[in-house]
Amino acid sequence: MTGILIVDKPADWTSQDVAAKLRGVFHERHVGHGGTLDPMATGVLPVFLGRATRAVPFFESADKEYVAGIRFGLITDTQDTTGRTLEERSVSLTEDAVRQALCAMQGPQLQVPPMYSAVKIGGRKLYELARQGKEVERKAREIELKELELLSFDGCEAVFRVVCTKGTYVRTICHDLGQKLGCGGCMSSLRRTRAGAYRAEQAFTMEQILNGEAELLPVESMFLEHPAVQLSEREEQLCRNGNSFRRRELADGTYRCHAPSGEFLMLARCEAGTVSVIRSFFEV
């Protein structure tokens, strides 16, 4: 059982809950997921099965797209509505003010991970320390908010779309937006609509999966931006043995390599006419 399953993660499930369930459904020990979603969040969660788990490290740097809700005037310890209320403030905002504040937040920046996160400091996860009432200094991380778009605003709550780089906490965007506007705020909903090349329209619900209605995507679907190259039988054998080979006509770059049969063998790098393995995906 090898391939990528795009799951529409339900609320109140952890990403690990989904992986554990699918491990039993498909009777497959090797299961990994791409990009952790909080229990509160729903949406696109790519799950890698079998040999496809070798692609997980390539997925970790993929951009993500979310649609998030923010409730203004409420500040919590988790930066979302599931947390303990720290402060409530009155709200007097215009749609234009919210839109301008979002626009000003777009671009590369440093973001401090929230205490209620799985980031480890000194071997301890931050949320473990937070539950003990402790707060520690966290190093800011480089992120980029590539797109920020206000979708709706009713005077107290707003819904926005964000495209961001790996490691971005949308809860913290909501918190920071509330601080920027002077009234505070926290995340009230979160749905991931895209992870890398995979979109919500491709995702299957857990009900569909349990009913046998889901379809796996080939691991190659992660690398379609790279050109494909068909190997000779000799080159295929070298590939399967982990050896490099010469293809002088290829420009420097990354390629998807196929066997004469059409089987996807590996992601490869060509430098000065020498093709070498980045990661192999054939069954052994």
C-alpha positions as CSV (number, residue, x, y, z in Angstrom):
1,M,0.0,0.0,0.0
2,T,1.9,3.0,-1.3
3,G,0.5,6.5,-2.1
4,I,-0.7,9.8,-0.7
5,L,-4.2,10.2,0.7
6,I,-5.6,13.7,1.0
7,V,-7.7,13.7,4.1
8,D,-10.3,16.3,5.1
9,K,-9.4,16.3,8.8
10,P,-12.4,16.6,11.0
11,A,-12.5,18.9,14.1
12,D,-11.5,17.4,17.4
13,W,-9.1,14.9,15.8
14,T,-5.3,15.4,16.1
15,S,-3.2,14.7,13.0
16,Q,-1.8,11.7,14.8
17,D,-5.3,10.4,15.5
18,V,-5.9,10.4,11.7
19,A,-2.6,8.7,11.0
20,A,-3.2,6.0,13.7
21,K,-6.7,5.4,12.3
22,L,-5.4,5.0,8.8
23,R,-2.7,2.7,9.9
24,G,-5.4,0.3,11.0
25,V,-7.7,0.9,8.0
26,F,-5.0,0.1,5.4
27,H,-3.0,-2.4,7.5
28,E,0.1,-0.4,6.9
29,R,2.8,0.3,9.5
30,H,4.5,3.1,7.6
31,V,2.2,6.1,7.8
32,G,3.1,9.8,8.0
33,H,1.4,13.1,7.6
34,G,2.3,16.4,6.1
35,G,1.9,19.5,8.2
36,T,0.3,19.1,11.7
37,L,-3.2,20.6,12.2
38,D,-4.5,21.5,15.7
39,P,-7.6,19.5,16.9
40,M,-9.7,22.7,16.3
41,A,-8.7,22.9,12.7
42,T,-10.2,21.1,9.7
43,G,-9.2,20.6,6.1
44,V,-6.4,19.3,4.0
45,L,-4.1,16.8,5.6
46,P,-1.9,14.8,3.2
47,V,-1.2,11.3,4.7
48,F,1.7,9.3,3.2
49,L,1.4,5.5,3.2
50,G,4.1,2.9,2.7
51,R,7.0,3.8,0.5
52,A,5.4,7.3,0.0
53,T,6.6,8.2,3.6
54,R,10.0,8.8,2.0
55,A,8.4,12.0,0.5
56,V,7.4,13.5,3.8
57,P,10.6,15.6,4.3
58,F,10.1,17.2,0.9
59,F,6.6,18.2,1.9
60,E,7.5,20.0,5.1
61,S,8.6,23.1,3.3
62,A,5.4,23.4,1.2
63,D,3.3,26.6,1.5
64,K,-0.1,26.3,3.1
65,E,-3.4,28.2,2.5
66,Y,-6.0,28.7,5.3
67,V,-9.3,30.3,5.9
68,A,-9.5,31.6,9.4
69,G,-12.0,33.3,11.7
70,I,-11.0,35.8,14.3
71,R,-13.1,37.0,17.2
72,F,-12.1,40.6,18.2
73,G,-12.2,41.7,21.8
74,L,-11.2,38.4,23.3
75,I,-7.7,37.4,24.4
76,T,-7.0,33.8,25.6
77,D,-4.0,31.9,26.8
78,T,-4.1,29.6,23.7
79,Q,-4.7,32.5,21.2
80,D,-7.9,30.7,20.1
81,T,-11.5,30.3,21.5
82,T,-10.7,26.9,23.1
83,G,-8.4,28.6,25.7
84,R,-8.9,30.3,29.0
85,T,-10.1,33.9,28.8
86,L,-7.4,36.4,29.9
87,E,-9.1,39.6,28.9
88,E,-12.2,41.0,27.2
89,R,-12.3,44.4,25.5
90,S,-14.9,46.5,23.7
91,V,-14.7,46.4,19.9
92,S,-15.2,49.4,17.6
93,L,-13.7,48.6,14.3
94,T,-14.5,49.4,10.6
95,E,-14.0,46.9,7.8
96,D,-11.5,49.2,6.2
97,A,-9.4,49.3,9.4
98,V,-9.3,45.5,9.5
99,R,-8.4,45.3,5.8
100,Q,-5.6,47.8,6.2
101,A,-4.1,46.1,9.2
102,L,-4.1,42.8,7.4
103,C,-2.4,44.4,4.4
104,A,0.3,45.8,6.7
105,M,1.0,42.3,8.1
106,Q,1.8,40.8,4.7
107,G,5.3,39.8,3.8
108,P,8.4,38.3,5.4
109,Q,8.6,38.7,9.2
110,L,9.6,37.1,12.5
111,Q,6.9,35.3,14.5
112,V,7.2,34.1,18.1
113,P,5.6,30.6,18.5
114,P,2.7,30.5,21.0
115,M,3.2,28.8,24.3
116,Y,0.5,26.3,23.4
117,S,2.4,24.7,20.6
118,A,4.5,21.6,20.0
119,V,7.7,23.5,19.6
120,K,10.4,21.9,21.9
121,I,12.7,23.9,24.2
122,G,15.1,22.0,26.3
123,G,13.5,18.7,25.2
124,R,10.0,19.8,26.5
125,K,7.1,20.7,24.3
126,L,5.9,24.2,25.0
127,Y,2.3,23.2,25.6
128,E,3.5,20.9,28.4
129,L,5.1,23.8,30.1
130,A,2.1,26.1,29.4
131,R,-0.2,23.6,31.1
132,Q,2.0,23.8,34.2
133,G,1.5,27.6,34.2
134,K,5.0,28.3,32.9
135,E,6.0,30.6,30.2
136,V,9.5,30.6,28.7
137,E,11.3,32.8,26.2
138,R,10.8,31.6,22.6
139,K,13.0,32.4,19.7
140,A,11.3,34.2,16.8
141,R,11.1,32.3,13.5
142,E,11.3,33.6,10.0
143,I,8.0,33.2,8.2
144,E,6.3,34.9,5.2
145,L,2.6,35.8,4.8
146,K,2.5,35.7,1.1
147,E,-1.2,36.5,0.7
148,L,-3.7,38.0,3.2
149,E,-7.2,38.7,2.1
150,L,-10.2,39.8,4.2
151,L,-13.3,37.7,3.2
152,S,-15.9,39.1,5.6
153,F,-16.4,41.3,8.7
154,D,-19.5,41.7,10.8
155,G,-18.3,44.2,13.4
156,C,-17.1,41.6,15.9
157,E,-15.7,38.8,13.8
158,A,-13.7,38.6,10.6
159,V,-12.8,35.8,8.2
160,F,-9.6,36.0,6.2
161,R,-7.6,33.9,3.8
162,V,-3.8,33.5,4.2
163,V,-1.1,31.8,2.2
164,C,2.0,31.3,4.3
165,T,5.2,29.4,4.6
166,K,6.0,26.5,6.9
167,G,6.0,27.0,10.6
168,T,3.4,29.8,10.6
169,Y,0.9,29.8,13.4
170,V,-2.4,31.3,12.2
171,R,-3.5,31.6,15.9
172,T,-0.6,34.0,16.3
173,I,-1.6,36.0,13.2
174,C,-5.1,36.4,14.8
175,H,-3.5,37.5,18.2
176,D,-1.1,39.9,16.5
177,L,-3.9,41.4,14.4
178,G,-6.0,42.0,17.5
179,Q,-3.1,43.7,19.2
180,K,-2.4,45.8,16.1
181,L,-6.0,47.0,16.1
182,G,-6.0,47.7,19.9
183,C,-8.9,45.5,20.9
184,G,-7.3,42.1,21.1
185,G,-8.5,39.0,19.3
186,C,-8.2,35.3,19.0
187,M,-8.8,32.6,16.4
188,S,-12.4,31.3,16.3
189,S,-12.1,28.9,13.4
190,L,-9.5,27.4,11.0
191,R,-9.7,25.5,7.8
192,R,-6.7,24.5,5.7
193,T,-7.8,24.8,2.1
194,R,-4.5,23.9,0.4
195,A,-1.2,22.2,1.4
196,G,1.5,22.3,-1.2
197,A,-0.2,21.2,-4.5
198,Y,-3.1,19.5,-2.8
199,R,-6.4,21.3,-2.4
200,A,-9.6,20.8,-0.4
201,E,-11.5,19.6,-3.5
202,Q,-9.2,16.5,-3.6
203,A,-9.7,15.6,0.1
204,F,-11.8,12.7,1.4
205,T,-13.7,12.8,4.7
206,M,-13.0,10.1,7.3
207,E,-16.5,8.7,6.5
208,Q,-15.6,8.3,2.8
209,I,-12.3,6.6,3.7
210,L,-14.0,4.2,6.1
211,N,-16.5,3.4,3.4
212,G,-13.8,2.5,1.0
213,E,-14.5,5.5,-1.3
214,A,-11.1,7.1,-1.1
215,E,-8.4,7.0,-3.7
216,L,-4.7,7.2,-3.2
217,L,-2.6,9.6,-5.3
218,P,0.8,8.5,-6.5
219,V,3.8,9.8,-4.7
220,E,5.0,11.3,-8.0
221,S,2.1,13.8,-7.7
222,M,4.2,15.8,-5.3
223,F,6.9,16.5,-7.9
224,L,5.0,17.3,-11.0
225,E,6.7,20.7,-11.3
226,H,9.9,18.9,-12.3
227,P,10.3,17.5,-15.9
228,A,10.1,13.7,-16.4
229,V,12.9,11.6,-17.9
230,Q,12.7,8.0,-19.1
231,L,15.7,5.8,-18.3
232,S,17.2,3.0,-20.3
233,E,17.3,-0.5,-18.9
234,R,20.9,0.0,-17.9
235,E,20.2,3.4,-16.3
236,E,17.3,1.8,-14.4
237,Q,19.6,-0.8,-13.0
238,L,22.1,1.8,-11.9
239,C,19.3,3.8,-10.3
240,R,18.1,0.7,-8.4
241,N,21.6,0.1,-7.1
242,G,21.9,3.8,-6.0
243,N,24.5,4.7,-8.6
244,S,24.8,7.8,-10.7
245,F,25.0,7.8,-14.5
246,R,25.7,10.2,-17.4
247,R,23.1,12.0,-19.4
248,R,25.0,14.8,-21.2
249,E,21.9,16.2,-22.9
250,L,20.2,17.1,-19.7
251,A,20.4,20.6,-18.2
252,D,21.3,21.1,-14.6
253,G,18.2,20.6,-12.4
254,T,15.8,18.2,-10.7
255,Y,14.0,15.5,-12.6
256,R,11.4,12.7,-12.2
257,C,13.0,9.5,-13.5
258,H,10.9,6.6,-14.9
259,A,11.8,3.1,-15.8
260,P,11.1,1.9,-19.4
261,S,7.9,0.3,-18.0
262,G,6.8,3.8,-16.8
263,E,7.3,3.1,-13.1
264,F,8.3,6.2,-11.1
265,L,11.8,5.4,-9.8
266,M,13.3,8.4,-8.2
267,L,13.6,12.1,-7.8
268,A,17.1,12.9,-9.3
269,R,19.5,15.8,-9.6
270,C,21.5,16.4,-12.8
271,E,24.8,18.4,-12.5
272,A,27.2,18.8,-15.4
273,G,25.6,15.8,-17.1
274,T,25.7,13.5,-14.1
275,V,22.4,12.2,-12.8
276,S,22.3,11.1,-9.1
277,V,19.6,10.1,-6.7
278,I,17.9,12.6,-4.4
279,R,15.4,10.1,-3.2
280,S,14.2,6.8,-4.6
281,F,10.6,5.6,-4.4
282,F,10.6,2.2,-6.1
283,E,9.5,-0.8,-4.1
284,V,12.4,-2.9,-2.8
